[in-house]
Amino acid sequence: MIKLVFAWRDRPGMTAAECEAHYHETHMRLAREAFTGCDGFISLRYNRVREFRVNDFNQPESREAETDVNAWVELYFESDEKLQAAFGSPELAAMFEDHVNFMATEEVENIKIYRVEEEVILEVAPI
């Protein structure tokens, strides 16, 4: 299984609520169109930062800080080949065109992409 995480910051000049509203009202529809029935697609999950805290100098007390990303999605595919095939679709191009409506696109490295390996340490019930 392949898991990619795409992380970004909100569009400057828009509130977090405005960015999230656009994501829910428009971008999620585009994502459903892009991945419904897509060969090898497993899951797409949206995450939004509600609070960001840091620990300084390895101390257990944390403090609130400004986050480096505001939201991210987790994209799961059966294989890298099927993921690459999906990324060639016109529906995915429409999703990238929509990014300017909620994400900071006018900066270098505006989307951070992490290819991750997930290892479950303990699980009471599958999520």
Protein Blocks (a to p, Z undefined) as FASTA:
>chain_A
ZZddddddddehiafklmmmmmmmmmmmmmmmmmgopahiabdcddddfbdcddeehiab
dcddddfbfbdcddddfbfklmmmmmmpmklmmmmmmmmmmpcfkbghkbccdddddddf
bdfbdZZ
